[in-house]
Amino acid sequence: MTRQGFLKRLHKDGALQLVDPSIEIKEAYLHKSESFLASARLLLDNDHFEEAVSMAYYSMYYSVLALFFLTGIKCENHSAAIMLLRDLYGIDNSAIEDAKTERIDKQYYVSSAPVRDDVVVLIKTTEAFDAGLLDATERLTNAKIESLRAKLLAILG
């Protein structure tokens, strides 16, 4: 299935929708992002590396959702959200793609247990990623939001 076909299917199923932009929902997701990053740091400090990886990934994901809700996009699929970050917003998604892969590997495959140094790097990457998305969010204008919404409508056909 093509990317566009995948996104169209999600739209048909209700998992990808245009909604009213919401500063309140954006703020709620930013708060969740900050909370999950703080949790990742605490888990790292207590040698719970696997859980820290998950918290760092979710911090990134919630930052993406904050950006989306400010734009008025509801996306309930992680892969689609990561894809849209690059394809719609033009934002490098490699950090969150890598974090997602790492989270899945650590959650489901016992043989790939994380080590402290890897988690430290991931948390630093998460901090930079979240800061970059916050900057992108703060630079959004109403005209840019309308342009992004129109672009998504065109993708969804």
C-alpha positions in Angstrom: 0.0 0.0 0.0 1.3 3.5 -0.9 1.8 6.2 1.7 -1.2 8.1 0.4 -3.3 4.9 0.4 -2.3 4.2 4.0 -3.3 7.8 5.0 -6.6 7.6 3.1 -7.5 4.3 4.8 -6.8 5.9 8.2 -8.9 8.8 7.3 -11.7 6.5 6.2 -11.4 4.6 9.5 -11.5 7.9 11.5 -7.9 7.6 12.7 -6.8 10.6 10.8 -9.1 13.6 10.7 -9.1 17.4 10.4 -10.5 18.9 13.6 -10.8 22.4 15.0 -7.3 23.6 16.0 -7.0 23.7 19.8 -4.5 25.5 21.9 -5.8 23.8 25.0 -5.2 20.3 23.6 -1.8 21.4 22.3 -0.9 22.6 25.8 -2.2 19.3 27.3 0.0 17.3 25.0 3.0 19.5 25.7 2.5 18.9 29.4 2.3 15.2 28.8 5.5 15.4 26.8 7.4 17.2 29.5 6.1 14.8 32.1 7.1 11.7 30.1 10.6 13.2 29.6 10.9 13.8 33.3 9.8 10.2 33.9 12.5 9.0 31.5 15.2 10.9 33.4 14.0 9.4 36.7 13.9 5.9 35.3 17.4 6.4 33.9 18.6 7.5 37.3 17.1 4.4 38.9 18.6 2.0 36.2 15.2 1.2 34.6 16.6 1.6 31.1 13.8 -0.2 29.1 11.1 1.9 30.7 13.2 5.1 30.2 13.3 4.3 26.4 9.5 4.1 26.3 9.0 7.3 28.2 11.5 9.1 25.9 9.7 7.9 22.8 6.3 8.9 24.2 7.7 12.4 25.1 8.5 12.8 21.4 5.2 11.4 20.2 3.2 13.8 22.5 5.2 16.7 21.1 4.1 15.7 17.6 0.5 15.5 18.8 0.8 19.0 20.3 1.9 20.3 16.9 -0.9 18.5 15.1 -3.6 19.7 17.4 -2.5 23.3 17.1 -2.9 22.7 13.3 -6.2 20.9 13.8 -5.1 17.4 12.9 -6.0 14.4 14.9 -3.9 11.3 14.1 -4.3 8.1 16.1 -1.6 6.1 14.3 2.0 6.4 15.4 3.5 5.5 12.0 1.2 8.0 10.2 2.1 10.7 12.7 5.8 10.2 12.0 5.2 10.1 8.3 3.1 13.3 8.3 5.8 15.1 10.4 8.1 14.8 7.4 5.7 14.8 4.5 3.3 17.5 5.6 5.4 19.7 7.9 8.8 19.1 6.3 10.3 18.3 9.7 13.1 15.7 10.0 11.5 12.7 11.6 14.6 10.5 11.9 14.9 10.9 15.7 11.4 9.8 16.4 11.6 7.0 13.9 14.7 5.7 15.6 13.2 6.1 19.1 10.1 4.2 18.0 12.2 1.3 16.7 14.2 1.4 19.9 11.1 1.4 22.0 9.6 -1.6 20.1 12.9 -3.5 20.3 13.3 -2.9 24.0 9.7 -3.7 24.8 9.3 -6.9 22.8 12.7 -8.4 22.4 14.5 -9.4 25.6 17.8 -9.9 23.9 18.2 -6.2 23.1 18.2 -4.7 26.6 19.3 -1.1 26.6 22.4 0.2 28.3 22.8 3.4 30.3 24.9 5.2 27.6 22.2 4.5 24.9 19.5 5.8 27.1 21.5 9.0 28.0 21.9 9.6 24.2 18.2 9.0 23.6 17.1 11.4 26.3 19.4 14.1 24.9 18.0 13.4 21.5 14.5 13.6 22.9 15.3 17.0 24.5 16.5 18.4 21.2 13.6 16.9 19.2 11.0 18.3 21.7 12.7 21.7 21.6 12.7 21.7 17.9 9.0 20.9 17.7 8.1 23.5 20.3 10.0 26.0 18.2 8.1 24.9 15.1 4.8 25.1 17.0 5.5 28.6 18.2 6.4 29.8 14.7 3.1 28.6 13.2 1.0 31.4 11.8 -2.7 31.2 10.9 -1.8 31.3 7.2 0.6 28.4 7.6 -2.0 26.4 9.6 -4.5 26.9 6.8 -1.9 25.9 4.2 -1.0 22.7 6.2 -4.7 21.8 6.5 -5.3 22.3 2.8 -2.2 20.2 2.0 -3.5 17.3 4.1 -6.9 17.6 2.4 -5.2 17.2 -0.9 -3.3 14.2 0.3 -6.5 12.6 1.6 -8.2 13.4 -1.7 
